[in-house]
Amino acid sequence: MPLLETRNLVKRFTGVTALDRFDAAFEAGEVHALVGENGAGKSTLVKILSGVYAPTSGEVLWEGRPVRFTSPRDAKSLVGVVYQERELIPHFTGYENLFLGLEHSVFGFLSRRRMEREAREFLERYRMRLDLSVPAYRLSSGQQEMLTILKVLFHAPGGPRAVIFDEPTAPLSVAECEILFSLIETLKKDGCAVLYISHHLSEVLRVADRVTVMRNGAKVATVESANTSEDGLIRLMIAKDLENQYPKFPAKVGDVIFSAEDYPVPVVASEALKARTDSPRVSFFIRAGEIVGFAGLVGAGRTELAKSAFTGGTRDKRGVLKLKGKEFRPKSARDSIARGVVMIPENRREEGLITDMDVGANLTLPNLGLHTRFGFVSGEKATSAAQGAMKKYGVRAFGLSQLVRTLSGGNQQKVSVGKWDLAQAALWIFDEPTQGIDVDAKTEIYSIMGRMAVSGAGVWFISSELRELTAIADRIYVMKNGQIAAEYSRPYDREAILDSMILDSEV
């Protein structure tokens, strides 16, 4: 008998069926993955199973008996959910976040020693190493994710019997991913039903026993991981073969459009780099019509380098940047944009978009001066420009008035790109542009980058997915410990690239 089961589950919103007669069975002691495009219904299902939504019809069964959760508080004793957005209080320590709402006290005073002892014992149970004595904001992104997971497990009496992981590896390093996979294996051995949601199909096939593919709110199929492949899952998800997932546009490569010579990289997270008295330095170039990939592990310095070059964030004047053959020393991001360099940041929700504003406003704000006359904004011009960008970049929304935060991750990313449509940039910097978006949206992002290269722009492409780098990039630089460790051209040797990323590096 399944531990958790859904039968004919339906969820309708005004004019939209988000979940359509969904049947699934989740067994104790099993990792069951859910895959599908953004909008396939995964998030809606999770919200029903966790008590956020009530189903329109159908039922949820727990050990064969119908159950209806009226709120997340009602559900969390049985079902724990690790969401993409971490629910931590930044200035509280790890202990305080872990015990929030479960504090031990004596005569009105917190019993910190008891809480610390119980927390240590809890960490040992899952073989986790985490400093819980410091505020959450001082932990790395990956450590915050681990604390979030521990908090979910800690808050259910005896631990939840079903745990849902929603894109858990997005902020994690390679080493932290291994710790997570070990924790999931422990939960599986303890008899938990683990629901695992991820856009990384290789990861899904590694950790899951079975995979359910969703499309348009319905279940397409449930398959054994051992009997399928990434290619097979993609065909079920979007009826598209793997080789069509990575469109490569033939572009004419021209002169060097951007270069760095002996340019300093800001000190990054590595302890080895923190101990250095001087900044590591890099030299590289990007030509017009060329997509240049930057590979490396988390903490290699790729994002720090790109942000520094974009914002002029270094005081070290010894290195040289050049744009179109002329020295390039931007004073700020605004200065870079004015001179033809734009950046699509990794954290699109916080750095690339104003999520509480609508699609139209996000698409026109960077170019508001172009739609202004005598200090007044021409609504007609702004609307026309926003509609043009929305169409050009394939943003799927109900209209310009839809709030950006209600869009899928892929459509948010397309808005983040589309707002620079009128900038006519010479160099586009993309930092992890496909992180957390579905397979079809990734293909659209690759196409956008390809068209930029065809138009004569240079594209600086940072990614942690080696498969997409080797498929899309014309050349690849590998960064390690803040320096460029190697450079590769087509045809690529993926094993050699991976060795350059990992060997003799700190993880």
FIZA-64125 format. One record per residue (C-alpha): x, y negated, z; residue in three letters; residue number from 1. Coordinates in nm, 4 decimals, always signed. Example, Ala and Ser with C-alpha at 12.3 -4.5 7.8 and 13.67 -1.06 7.14 Angstrom:
     east    north       up residu num
  +1.2300  +0.4500  +0.7800    ALA   1
  +1.3670  +0.1060  +0.7140    SER   2
***
This chain:
     east    north       up residu num
  +0.0000  +0.0000  +0.0000    MET   1
  +0.1426  -0.3432  -0.0921    PRO   2
  +0.2251  -0.5789  +0.1938    LEU   3
  +0.0884  -0.8791  +0.0014    LEU   4
  -0.1448  -0.8641  -0.2975    GLU   5
  -0.3488  -1.0957  -0.5181    THR   6
  -0.6611  -0.9909  -0.7110    ARG   7
  -0.8248  -1.1961  -0.9862    ASN   8
  -0.6793  -1.5120  -0.8328    LEU   9
  -0.8071  -1.8297  -1.0019    VAL  10
  -0.7248  -2.1912  -0.9255    LYS  11
  -0.8890  -2.4713  -1.1218    ARG  12
  -0.8270  -2.8433  -1.1028    PHE  13
  -1.0282  -3.1026  -1.2941    THR  14
  -1.0094  -2.9928  -1.6552    GLY  15
  -0.7163  -2.7544  -1.5936    VAL  16
  -0.6928  -2.3862  -1.5045    THR  17
  -0.3615  -2.3589  -1.3208    ALA  18
  -0.3990  -1.9911  -1.2290    LEU  19
  -0.6033  -1.7510  -1.4395    ASP  20
  -0.7131  -1.4141  -1.2914    ARG  21
  -0.3691  -1.3449  -1.1521    PHE  22
  -0.3036  -0.9933  -1.0166    ASP  23
  +0.0211  -0.8991  -0.8438    ALA  24
  +0.1437  -0.6693  -0.5695    ALA  25
  +0.4434  -0.7480  -0.3483    PHE  26
  +0.5895  -0.4533  -0.1604    GLU  27
  +0.7669  -0.4518  +0.1769    ALA  28
  +1.1403  -0.3959  +0.1327    GLY  29
  +1.1349  -0.5299  -0.2227    GLU  30
  +1.2642  -0.8405  -0.4002    VAL  31
  +1.0009  -0.9419  -0.6537    HIS  32
  +1.0904  -1.2290  -0.8875    ALA  33
  +0.8494  -1.4696  -1.0567    LEU  34
  +0.9660  -1.6312  -1.3809    VAL  35
  +0.7994  -1.8571  -1.6343    GLY  36
  +0.8117  -2.2041  -1.7814    GLU  37
  +0.7332  -2.5126  -1.5764    ASN  38
  +0.3538  -2.5215  -1.5697    GLY  39
  +0.3248  -2.1424  -1.5905    ALA  40
  +0.1504  -2.1324  -1.2508    GLY  41
  +0.4337  -2.0299  -1.0180    LYS  42
  +0.4066  -2.3318  -0.7893    SER  43
  +0.0283  -2.3038  -0.7703    THR  44
  +0.0566  -1.9383  -0.6690    LEU  45
  +0.3130  -2.0238  -0.3980    VAL  46
  +0.0863  -2.2970  -0.2600    LYS  47
  -0.2063  -2.0543  -0.2359    ILE  48
  +0.0054  -1.7879  -0.0658    LEU  49
  +0.1390  -2.0462  +0.1806    SER  50
  -0.1966  -2.2029  +0.2682    GLY  51
  -0.1540  -2.5362  +0.0870    VAL  52
  -0.4315  -2.4612  -0.1651    TYR  53
  -0.7442  -2.2515  -0.1346    ALA  54
  -0.8171  -2.0396  -0.4444    PRO  55
  -1.1160  -2.1267  -0.6619    THR  56
  -1.1981  -1.7563  -0.6777    SER  57
  -1.0323  -1.4210  -0.6258    GLY  58
  -0.8617  -1.3034  -0.3105    GLU  59
  -0.5326  -1.2579  -0.1286    VAL  60
  -0.4841  -0.9331  +0.0625    LEU  61
  -0.2477  -0.8624  +0.3497    TRP  62
  -0.1868  -0.4905  +0.4056    GLU  63
  -0.5022  -0.4192  +0.2074    GLY  64
  -0.7294  -0.6590  +0.3957    ARG  65
  -0.8557  -0.9917  +0.2568    PRO  66
  -0.6947  -1.2927  +0.4201    VAL  67
  -0.7514  -1.6654  +0.3709    ARG  68
  -0.4960  -1.9135  +0.4990    PHE  69
  -0.6541  -2.2469  +0.5857    THR  70
  -0.3237  -2.4364  +0.6214    SER  71
  +0.0539  -2.3856  +0.6011    PRO  72
  +0.0599  -2.3613  +0.9812    ARG  73
  -0.1928  -2.0782  +0.9553    ASP  74
  +0.0195  -1.8941  +0.6959    ALA  75
  +0.3734  -1.9347  +0.8271    LYS  76
  +0.3510  -1.6586  +1.0879    SER  77
  +0.3283  -1.4151  +0.7954    LEU  78
  +0.4613  -1.6003  +0.4896    VAL  79
  +0.7693  -1.8240  +0.5022    GLY  80
  +0.8478  -2.0563  +0.2105    VAL  81
  +1.1831  -2.2111  +0.1248    VAL  82
  +1.0882  -2.5002  -0.1051    TYR  83
  +1.3169  -2.6872  -0.3470    GLN  84
  +1.2744  -3.0027  -0.1347    GLU  85
  +1.4495  -2.9515  +0.1987    ARG  86
  +1.2418  -3.0290  +0.5075    GLU  87
  +1.5102  -3.1514  +0.7449    LEU  88
  +1.5428  -3.4596  +0.9652    ILE  89
  +1.8805  -3.6043  +0.8553    PRO  90
  +1.9925  -3.7514  +1.1889    HIS  91
  +1.8915  -3.4451  +1.3935    PHE  92
  +2.1601  -3.1824  +1.4528    THR  93
  +2.1277  -2.8344  +1.3106    GLY  94
  +2.0085  -2.7100  +1.6503    TYR  95
  +1.7465  -2.9824  +1.6741    GLU  96
  +1.6172  -2.9114  +1.3240    ASN  97
  +1.6069  -2.5389  +1.3944    LEU  98
  +1.4105  -2.5789  +1.7199    PHE  99
  +1.1864  -2.8646  +1.6040    LEU 100
  +0.8462  -2.7904  +1.7567    GLY 101
  +0.9872  -2.4893  +1.9458    LEU 102
  +1.2062  -2.6715  +2.1985    GLU 103
  +1.2920  -2.5100  +2.5332    HIS 104
  +1.2698  -2.7408  +2.8334    SER 105
  +1.3031  -2.7272  +3.2115    VAL 106
  +1.1139  -2.9866  +3.4187    PHE 107
  +1.0732  -3.1997  +3.1072    GLY 108
  +1.4415  -3.1857  +3.0055    PHE 109
  +1.5645  -3.0013  +2.6952    LEU 110
  +1.7510  -2.6816  +2.7719    SER 111
  +2.0257  -2.7360  +2.5151    ARG 112
  +2.2486  -2.4500  +2.6312    ARG 113
  +1.9670  -2.2001  +2.5943    ARG 114
  +1.8785  -2.3326  +2.2482    MET 115
  +2.2421  -2.3242  +2.1369    GLU 116
  +2.2838  -1.9668  +2.2657    ARG 117
  +1.9685  -1.8469  +2.0881    GLU 118
  +2.0729  -2.0266  +1.7682    ALA 119
  +2.4166  -1.8582  +1.7734    ARG 120
  +2.2545  -1.5188  +1.8227    GLU 121
  +2.0163  -1.5929  +1.5351    PHE 122
  +2.3045  -1.6878  +1.3036    LEU 123
  +2.4903  -1.3699  +1.3975    GLU 124
  +2.1841  -1.1631  +1.3084    ARG 125
  +2.2071  -1.2878  +0.9497    TYR 126
  +2.5888  -1.3101  +0.9497    ARG 127
  +2.5754  -1.6837  +0.8764    MET 128
  +2.8474  -1.9368  +0.9560    ARG 129
  +2.7111  -2.2869  +0.9973    LEU 130
  +2.8025  -2.5717  +1.2294    ASP 131
  +2.4728  -2.6557  +1.3992    LEU 132
  +2.6221  -2.9190  +1.6285    SER 133
  +2.6455  -3.1925  +1.3619    VAL 134
  +2.3628  -3.4021  +1.2105    PRO 135
  +2.2049  -3.2489  +0.9015    ALA 136
  +2.3124  -3.5392  +0.6799    TYR 137
  +2.6779  -3.4510  +0.7462    ARG 138
  +2.6318  -3.1011  +0.6071    LEU 139
  +2.6953  -3.0333  +0.2391    SER 140
  +2.3979  -2.9870  +0.0087    SER 141
  +2.4500  -2.6112  +0.0147    GLY 142
  +2.4758  -2.6030  +0.3952    GLN 143
  +2.1532  -2.8028  +0.4222    GLN 144
  +1.9862  -2.5433  +0.2011    GLU 145
  +2.1121  -2.2665  +0.4308    MET 146
  +1.9804  -2.4539  +0.7357    LEU 147
  +1.6415  -2.4894  +0.5646    THR 148
  +1.6300  -2.1137  +0.5007    ILE 149
  +1.7242  -2.0365  +0.8605    LEU 150
  +1.4564  -2.2757  +0.9860    LYS 151
  +1.1890  -2.0924  +0.7842    VAL 152
  +1.3005  -1.7561  +0.9226    LEU 153
  +1.3303  -1.8906  +1.2786    PHE 154
  +0.9848  -2.0477  +1.2973    HIS 155
  +0.7898  -1.7249  +1.2426    ALA 156
  +0.7531  -1.5059  +1.5550    PRO 157
  +0.9862  -1.2146  +1.4933    GLY 158
  +1.0570  -1.3563  +1.1468    GLY 159
  +0.8085  -1.3784  +0.8575    PRO 160
  +0.7260  -1.0510  +0.6857    ARG 161
  +0.7101  -1.2163  +0.3452    ALA 162
  +0.9559  -1.4878  +0.2354    VAL 163
  +0.9286  -1.6981  -0.0797    ILE 164
  +1.2439  -1.8588  -0.2223    PHE 165
  +1.1767  -2.1387  -0.4736    ASP 166
  +1.4912  -2.2176  -0.6807    GLU 167
  +1.7164  -2.1587  -0.3771    PRO 168
  +2.0540  -2.1598  -0.5548    THR 169
  +2.0233  -2.5008  -0.7273    ALA 170
  +2.2422  -2.6833  -0.4684    PRO 171
  +2.4674  -2.3881  -0.3807    LEU 172
  +2.8295  -2.3172  -0.4694    SER 173
  +2.9367  -1.9759  -0.5992    VAL 174
  +3.0437  -1.8692  -0.2496    ALA 175
  +2.7200  -1.9953  -0.0925    GLU 176
  +2.5164  -1.8039  -0.3516    CYS 177
  +2.6883  -1.4845  -0.2401    GLU 178
  +2.5951  -1.5607  +0.1216    ILE 179
  +2.2334  -1.6180  +0.0153    LEU 180
  +2.2202  -1.2919  -0.1801    PHE 181
  +2.3584  -1.1085  +0.1235    SER 182
  +2.0886  -1.2669  +0.3430    LEU 183
  +1.8189  -1.1597  +0.0957    ILE 184
  +1.9558  -0.8061  +0.1056    GLU 185
  +1.9290  -0.8142  +0.4861    THR 186
  +1.5665  -0.9307  +0.4659    LEU 187
  +1.4937  -0.6510  +0.2200    LYS 188
  +1.6466  -0.3893  +0.4532    LYS 189
  +1.4402  -0.5341  +0.7402    ASP 190
  +1.1239  -0.4553  +0.5434    GLY 191
  +1.0382  -0.8053  +0.4232    CYS 192
  +0.8658  -0.8694  +0.0937    ALA 193
  +1.0831  -1.1278  -0.0838    VAL 194
  +0.9358  -1.3397  -0.3645    LEU 195
  +1.2148  -1.5003  -0.5641    TYR 196
  +1.1551  -1.7862  -0.8099    ILE 197
  +1.4371  -1.9040  -1.0345    SER 198
  +1.5056  -2.0314  -1.3857    HIS 199
  +1.8435  -1.8529  -1.3807    HIS 200
  +1.7515  -1.5239  -1.5429    LEU 201
  +2.0908  -1.3575  -1.4862    SER 202
  +2.0476  -1.4334  -1.1165    GLU 203
  +1.6928  -1.2939  -1.1201    VAL 204
  +1.8069  -0.9673  -1.2761    LEU 205
  +2.0810  -0.9371  -1.0171    ARG 206
  +1.8698  -0.9784  -0.7018    VAL 207
  +1.5206  -0.8569  -0.7997    ALA 208
  +1.3814  -0.5060  -0.8089    ASP 209
  +1.0853  -0.6133  -1.0237    ARG 210
  +1.0057  -0.9256  -1.2224    VAL 211
  +0.6625  -1.0712  -1.2989    THR 212
  +0.6513  -1.3004  -1.6014    VAL 213
  +0.3913  -1.5793  -1.6011    MET 214
  +0.2652  -1.7910  -1.8876    ARG 215
  -0.0164  -2.0504  -1.8880    ASN 216
  -0.1303  -1.9475  -1.5399    GLY 217
  -0.1665  -1.5792  -1.6227    ALA 218
  +0.0470  -1.2722  -1.5703    LYS 219
  +0.2114  -1.1546  -1.8925    VAL 220
  +0.3827  -0.8450  -1.7504    ALA 221
  +0.5603  -0.6948  -1.4506    THR 222
  +0.8816  -0.5106  -1.5407    VAL 223
  +1.1557  -0.3236  -1.3588    GLU 224
  +1.4764  -0.5284  -1.3542    SER 225
  +1.6809  -0.2239  -1.4462    ALA 226
  +1.4757  -0.1781  -1.7641    ASN 227
  +1.4888  -0.5302  -1.9052    THR 228
  +1.7325  -0.8086  -2.0025    SER 229
  +1.7462  -1.1869  -2.0227    GLU 230
  +1.6502  -1.1641  -2.3886    ASP 231
  +1.3511  -0.9465  -2.3023    GLY 232
  +1.2328  -1.1834  -2.0289    LEU 233
  +1.2608  -1.4847  -2.2595    ILE 234
  +1.0515  -1.3122  -2.5256    ARG 235
  +0.7822  -1.2487  -2.2644    LEU 236
  +0.8025  -1.6053  -2.1308    MET 237
  +0.7963  -1.8050  -2.4509    ILE 238
  +0.8010  -1.5604  -2.7415    ALA 239
  +1.1458  -1.6962  -2.8345    LYS 240
  +1.4638  -1.4930  -2.8801    ASP 241
  +1.7725  -1.5828  -2.6808    LEU 242
  +1.9689  -1.6915  -2.9886    GLU 243
  +1.7024  -1.9564  -3.0604    ASN 244
  +1.7300  -2.0965  -2.7106    GLN 245
  +2.0509  -2.2846  -2.7882    TYR 246
  +2.0028  -2.4998  -3.1006    PRO 247
  +2.3317  -2.6277  -3.2411    LYS 248
  +2.3123  -2.9256  -3.4772    PHE 249
  +2.5904  -2.9681  -3.7364    PRO 250
  +2.7386  -3.3125  -3.6663    ALA 251
  +3.0230  -3.4946  -3.8377    LYS 252
  +3.3014  -3.5485  -3.5837    VAL 253
  +3.4624  -3.8922  -3.6144    GLY 254
  +3.7202  -4.1004  -3.4324    ASP 255
  +3.7778  -4.1008  -3.0573    VAL 256
  +3.4946  -4.2997  -2.9017    ILE 257
  +3.5889  -4.2634  -2.5339    PHE 258
  +3.9107  -4.1633  -2.3621    SER 259
  +4.0766  -4.1463  -2.0212    ALA 260
  +4.4508  -4.1559  -1.9651    GLU 261
  +4.5959  -4.0722  -1.6245    ASP 262
  +4.2600  -4.1768  -1.4732    TYR 263
  +4.2167  -4.1202  -1.0959    PRO 264
  +3.9435  -3.8870  -0.9728    VAL 265
  +3.7845  -3.9850  -0.6385    PRO 266
  +3.8637  -3.7369  -0.3603    VAL 267
  +3.5943  -3.4688  -0.3522    VAL 268
  +3.4751  -3.2126  -0.0983    ALA 269
  +3.7718  -2.9731  -0.1114    SER 270
  +3.9779  -2.9732  +0.2093    GLU 271
  +4.2931  -2.9468  -0.0038    ALA 272
  +4.2019  -3.2691  -0.1822    LEU 273
  +4.1088  -3.4509  +0.1381    LYS 274
  +4.4631  -3.3866  +0.2593    ALA 275
  +4.6166  -3.5560  -0.0458    ARG 276
  +4.7422  -3.9108  -0.0128    THR 277
  +4.6981  -3.9808  -0.3853    ASP 278
  +4.4027  -3.9213  -0.6159    SER 279
  +4.4285  -3.6403  -0.8716    PRO 280
  +4.4431  -3.7748  -1.2291    ARG 281
  +4.2986  -3.6645  -1.5598    VAL 282
  +4.3394  -3.7376  -1.9303    SER 283
  +4.0793  -3.6438  -2.1913    PHE 284
  +3.8951  -3.7767  -2.4959    PHE 285
  +3.5527  -3.7566  -2.6591    ILE 286
  +3.5001  -3.8222  -3.0301    ARG 287
  +3.1977  -3.9647  -3.2096    ALA 288
  +2.9563  -3.6866  -3.3053    GLY 289
  +3.1079  -3.4506  -3.0482    GLU 290
  +2.9569  -3.2776  -2.7449    ILE 291
  +3.2320  -3.2231  -2.4890    VAL 292
  +3.1561  -2.9894  -2.2011    GLY 293
  +3.3002  -3.0107  -1.8495    PHE 294
  +3.3041  -2.6776  -1.6663    ALA 295
  +3.4075  -2.6073  -1.3082    GLY 296
  +3.2920  -2.4894  -0.9687    LEU 297
  +3.0948  -2.7057  -0.7275    VAL 298
  +3.3405  -2.9563  -0.5782    GLY 299
  +3.5780  -2.9464  -0.8753    ALA 300
  +3.5352  -3.3214  -0.9234    GLY 301
  +3.3291  -3.3323  -1.2446    ARG 302
  +3.0455  -3.5483  -1.1094    THR 303
  +3.2830  -3.7718  -0.9137    GLU 304
  +3.4861  -3.8368  -1.2284    LEU 305
  +3.1788  -3.9174  -1.4388    ALA 306
  +3.0259  -4.1486  -1.1763    LYS 307
  +3.3550  -4.3309  -1.1298    SER 308
  +3.3964  -4.3847  -1.5048    ALA 309
  +3.0344  -4.5030  -1.5325    PHE 310
  +3.0211  -4.7375  -1.2334    THR 311
  +3.3848  -4.8478  -1.2179    GLY 312
  +3.3936  -4.7027  -0.8690    GLY 313
  +3.7717  -4.6799  -0.8272    THR 314
  +4.0085  -4.9503  -0.7071    ARG 315
  +4.3057  -4.7634  -0.8494    ASP 316
  +4.4072  -4.9647  -1.1572    LYS 317
  +4.6802  -4.7328  -1.2853    ARG 318
  +4.4608  -4.5186  -1.5073    GLY 319
  +4.3142  -4.6372  -1.8377    VAL 320
  +3.9686  -4.5874  -1.9870    LEU 321
  +3.8957  -4.6832  -2.3472    LYS 322
  +3.5642  -4.7226  -2.5294    LEU 323
  +3.5796  -4.7545  -2.9088    LYS 324
  +3.9533  -4.8211  -2.8837    GLY 325
  +3.9238  -5.1068  -2.6354    LYS 326
  +4.0045  -5.0987  -2.2656    GLU 327
  +3.6956  -5.0157  -2.0607    PHE 328
  +3.6816  -5.1227  -1.6963    ARG 329
  +3.3145  -5.1503  -1.5992    PRO 330
  +3.2304  -5.3527  -1.2915    LYS 331
  +2.9050  -5.1642  -1.2316    SER 332
  +2.6536  -4.9279  -1.3892    ALA 333
  +2.4740  -5.2317  -1.5336    ARG 334
  +2.7995  -5.3418  -1.7013    ASP 335
  +2.8498  -4.9925  -1.8519    SER 336
  +2.4974  -4.9849  -1.9908    ILE 337
  +2.5433  -5.3276  -2.1476    ALA 338
  +2.8602  -5.2017  -2.3174    ARG 339
  +2.7028  -4.8838  -2.4532    GLY 340
  +2.7530  -4.6129  -2.1892    VAL 341
  +2.4586  -4.4485  -2.0107    VAL 342
  +2.4434  -4.1660  -1.7574    MET 343
  +2.1708  -3.9105  -1.6857    ILE 344
  +2.2440  -3.8186  -1.3203    PRO 345
  +2.2238  -3.4733  -1.1663    GLU 346
  +1.9698  -3.5849  -0.9051    ASN 347
  +1.7051  -3.7199  -1.1422    ARG 348
  +1.4376  -3.7683  -0.8754    ARG 349
  +1.6481  -3.9983  -0.6577    GLU 350
  +1.8921  -4.1563  -0.9036    GLU 351
  +1.7359  -4.1304  -1.2492    GLY 352
  +1.3681  -4.2113  -1.1954    LEU 353
  +1.1243  -4.4094  -0.9838    ILE 354
  +0.8946  -4.1174  -0.9147    THR 355
  +0.6112  -4.3170  -0.7579    ASP 356
  +0.5783  -4.5262  -1.0740    MET 357
  +0.4091  -4.4102  -1.3927    ASP 358
  +0.5648  -4.2764  -1.7114    VAL 359
  +0.5220  -4.6042  -1.8993    GLY 360
  +0.6963  -4.8105  -1.6333    ALA 361
  +0.9915  -4.5695  -1.6106    ASN 362
  +1.0348  -4.5704  -1.9883    LEU 363
  +1.0314  -4.9512  -2.0200    THR 364
  +1.1961  -5.0870  -1.7037    LEU 365
  +1.5599  -5.0586  -1.8270    PRO 366
  +1.4701  -5.2509  -2.1442    ASN 367
  +1.2242  -5.4996  -1.9977    LEU 368
  +1.4226  -5.7928  -2.1338    GLY 369
  +1.3533  -5.6743  -2.4880    LEU 370
  +0.9796  -5.7000  -2.4244    HIS 371
  +0.9890  -6.0397  -2.2524    THR 372
  +0.9287  -6.3836  -2.4028    ARG 373
  +0.9578  -6.7070  -2.2016    PHE 374
  +0.9632  -6.5025  -1.8826    GLY 375
  +0.6452  -6.3082  -1.9623    PHE 376
  +0.6334  -5.9383  -2.0469    VAL 377
  +0.4514  -5.8493  -2.3672    SER 378
  +0.2321  -5.5585  -2.2593    GLY 379
  +0.1712  -5.4637  -2.6207    GLU 380
  +0.5442  -5.4421  -2.7010    LYS 381
  +0.6226  -5.2514  -2.3825    ALA 382
  +0.3405  -5.0039  -2.4409    THR 383
  +0.4448  -4.9494  -2.8030    SER 384
  +0.8065  -4.8865  -2.7001    ALA 385
  +0.7036  -4.6446  -2.4233    ALA 386
  +0.4729  -4.4523  -2.6562    GLN 387
  +0.7537  -4.4294  -2.9122    GLY 388
  +0.9990  -4.2923  -2.6561    ALA 389
  +0.7385  -4.0533  -2.5181    MET 390
  +0.6802  -3.9107  -2.8661    LYS 391
  +1.0479  -3.9059  -2.9675    LYS 392
  +1.1588  -3.7135  -2.6589    TYR 393
  +0.8552  -3.4855  -2.6398    GLY 394
  +0.7348  -3.5970  -2.2963    VAL 395
  +0.4233  -3.3963  -2.2146    ARG 396
  +0.1957  -3.6095  -1.9972    ALA 397
  -0.1704  -3.7052  -1.9841    PHE 398
  -0.0637  -4.0576  -2.0800    GLY 399
  +0.1651  -4.3457  -1.9893    LEU 400
  -0.0280  -4.3973  -1.6652    SER 401
  +0.0573  -4.0550  -1.5202    GLN 402
  +0.2864  -4.0760  -1.2159    LEU 403
  +0.6329  -3.9367  -1.2883    VAL 404
  +0.6378  -3.7320  -0.9674    ARG 405
  +0.3440  -3.5262  -1.0986    THR 406
  +0.5343  -3.4183  -1.4118    LEU 407
  +0.7205  -3.0896  -1.4427    SER 408
  +1.0987  -3.0979  -1.3941    GLY 409
  +1.1608  -3.0722  -1.7681    GLY 410
  +0.9331  -3.3636  -1.8492    ASN 411
  +1.0860  -3.5727  -1.5714    GLN 412
  +1.4245  -3.5109  -1.7296    GLN 413
  +1.2974  -3.6184  -2.0709    LYS 414
  +1.1680  -3.9428  -1.9183    VAL 415
  +1.5096  -3.9906  -1.7545    SER 416
  +1.6678  -3.9663  -2.1011    VAL 417
  +1.3958  -4.1509  -2.2911    GLY 418
  +1.4218  -4.4673  -2.0838    LYS 419
  +1.7580  -4.5338  -2.2546    TRP 420
  +1.6168  -4.4891  -2.6052    ASP 421
  +1.6679  -4.8556  -2.6980    LEU 422
  +2.0160  -4.8767  -2.5458    ALA 423
  +2.1800  -4.7414  -2.8640    GLN 424
  +2.4564  -4.5977  -2.6474    ALA 425
  +2.7938  -4.4979  -2.7863    ALA 426
  +2.8476  -4.2487  -2.5018    LEU 427
  +2.5863  -4.0414  -2.3195    TRP 428
  +2.6882  -3.8729  -1.9930    ILE 429
  +2.4679  -3.5782  -1.8947    PHE 430
  +2.5290  -3.4375  -1.5451    ASP 431
  +2.3646  -3.0932  -1.5020    GLU 432
  +2.0732  -3.1980  -1.7290    PRO 433
  +1.9058  -2.8548  -1.7340    THR 434
  +1.9191  -2.7822  -1.3617    GLN 435
  +1.5802  -2.6683  -1.2284    GLY 436
  +1.3911  -2.6831  -1.5588    ILE 437
  +1.2356  -2.4029  -1.7607    ASP 438
  +1.3794  -2.2255  -2.0646    VAL 439
  +1.1724  -2.4135  -2.3214    ASP 440
  +1.2524  -2.7539  -2.1671    ALA 441
  +1.6223  -2.6633  -2.1686    LYS 442
  +1.6029  -2.5994  -2.5423    THR 443
  +1.4501  -2.9441  -2.5911    GLU 444
  +1.7301  -3.1073  -2.3891    ILE 445
  +1.9916  -2.9285  -2.6039    TYR 446
  +1.8130  -3.0562  -2.9151    SER 447
  +1.8133  -3.4130  -2.7794    ILE 448
  +2.1899  -3.3947  -2.7174    MET 449
  +2.2429  -3.2473  -3.0633    GLY 450
  +2.0525  -3.5300  -3.2317    ARG 451
  +2.2576  -3.7848  -3.0366    MET 452
  +2.5776  -3.6286  -3.1692    ALA 453
  +2.4390  -3.6290  -3.5255    VAL 454
  +2.3649  -4.0013  -3.4875    SER 455
  +2.7346  -4.0627  -3.4127    GLY 456
  +2.7290  -4.0908  -3.0328    ALA 457
  +2.9684  -3.9063  -2.8059    GLY 458
  +2.8162  -3.6699  -2.5466    VAL 459
  +2.9841  -3.5903  -2.2134    TRP 460
  +2.8109  -3.2729  -2.0898    PHE 461
  +2.8637  -3.1492  -1.7316    ILE 462
  +2.7168  -2.8070  -1.6556    SER 463
  +2.7629  -2.5150  -1.4173    SER 464
  +2.6058  -2.2751  -1.6697    GLU 465
  +2.8893  -2.1350  -1.8786    LEU 466
  +2.6492  -1.9779  -2.1283    ARG 467
  +2.4987  -2.3131  -2.2278    GLU 468
  +2.8366  -2.4864  -2.2393    LEU 469
  +2.9793  -2.2308  -2.4798    THR 470
  +2.6639  -2.2475  -2.6924    ALA 471
  +2.6288  -2.6269  -2.7122    ILE 472
  +2.9695  -2.7906  -2.6556    ALA 473
  +3.2227  -2.8467  -2.9337    ASP 474
  +3.5094  -2.8491  -2.6831    ARG 475
  +3.5257  -2.7635  -2.3133    ILE 476
  +3.7458  -2.9044  -2.0378    TYR 477
  +3.7740  -2.7014  -1.7176    VAL 478
  +3.8140  -2.9010  -1.3959    MET 479
  +3.9560  -2.7563  -1.0770    LYS 480
  +4.0513  -2.9417  -0.7584    ASN 481
  +3.9958  -3.2786  -0.9250    GLY 482
  +4.2211  -3.2061  -1.2215    GLN 483
  +4.1758  -3.0730  -1.5742    ILE 484
  +4.3031  -2.7154  -1.5591    ALA 485
  +4.2457  -2.6184  -1.9236    ALA 486
  +4.0916  -2.7190  -2.2547    GLU 487
  +3.9128  -2.4825  -2.4946    TYR 488
  +3.7833  -2.5053  -2.8517    SER 489
  +3.5575  -2.2757  -3.0529    ARG 490
  +3.5454  -1.9764  -3.0717    PRO 491
  +3.5341  -1.9551  -2.6944    TYR 492
  +3.6712  -1.6825  -2.4715    ASP 493
  +3.4210  -1.6989  -2.1851    ARG 494
  +3.6288  -1.4711  -1.9637    GLU 495
  +3.9319  -1.6988  -2.0027    ALA 496
  +3.7207  -2.0055  -1.9210    ILE 497
  +3.5822  -1.8372  -1.6104    LEU 498
  +3.9343  -1.7401  -1.5016    ASP 499
  +4.0437  -2.1040  -1.5385    SER 500
  +3.7546  -2.2099  -1.3137    MET 501
  +3.8106  -1.9537  -1.0406    ILE 502
  +4.1673  -1.8250  -1.0196    LEU 503
  +4.3802  -1.9839  -0.7477    ASP 504
  +4.0965  -2.2237  -0.6649    SER 505
  +3.9324  -2.2907  -0.3322    GLU 506
  +3.5738  -2.1676  -0.3110    VAL 507
***
